[in-house]
Amino acid sequence: MPKYHYKCKKCEFSFEIVHSIKERKHDCETCEASGSLNRIPFIATTVSKKPTGESKPGELVNRFIKEAAEEIKIEKQNYKKEENIK
């Protein structure tokens, strides 16, 4: 379920609450004012950790591509040798 941020127009109390998208809060529980809540847009952000150690993003992929290219080169050479023998 999504998290929503509300603020009361009357007492300025703000809070976050989790509820379904169809539900909406209207009345402030702090000052008991009816219809005084405004839902404030809430943008969730995620924090990702950078990799630690010697490897950098994409380094593993680049190493794999380089190794695969070397293997293909060797296989091509072996294929050419086999073709010359026949």
N, C-alpha and C positions, 0 to 999 in steps of 0.2 A: 504494500500500500504506500502511496505517496505521502510525503511530509509537507504540511502547509504552515505558513507563518501568518499569524493574525495580529492586528493592533487595534485597540479600542480608541475610537474617536474622542470619547469623553474623558477617560482616566489615563489614556496613553499607555496602558499596560499591554505588553506584547508577549506572545508565547508561540511555541511551535507545537503542532499536534499531528498525529498520523491518523488519517481516515480515508475512506473510499473517495473516489473522484466525484461520485454523485452526491455525497454529503457536503454540507456547508454550514459553518457556524455563523450565527447572527447576533447572539446575546452574550454580553460580557459577564463572566462568572465572578469577576473581582468587584466591579461596581454595580453589577446587576442591571446595567442599562440595556434596554431592548433595541435591537437592530443597530448597535453601535460598532460592530466589528467590521474591519476591512481586511480582506485577504491580500497580503503583500506577496508579489511574485518572489518565488524562492528558487534560486538556481543552485542545484547541487553540483559540487565539483569533486573530482577525485584526484588524489595525489598519488602519483606513481613514483616509486623509488628508482633511482638510477642504478644500473648494475654496478656492483663493486668489483674490485679486482682489476685484472689486466684487460679483460674483454670489454669491448665497446659494442653498442647496438649495431647489428649487421655484420660484425666481424666473423661470427660463426657461419653465416650464409656465404660471405665472400670466400672464406677458407674452403667451404664445401664446393663452391663453383670452381675454384682454382684446382682442387684435387680432382674433380670430375673432368675438367678440361685436360688435365695431364693423363688421366686414365684413357680418355678418348683418343688422345694423340698416340699413346702406346698401342692401343687396340688397332688403330689405323695402320701403324707400322707393321704390326704382326699380320694383319690382313694382306698388306702389300707383299710381304715376304711369302705368305702362303700362295698368293696368286702367281708369283714369279716361279715358285717351285713346280707348280702344275704345268 
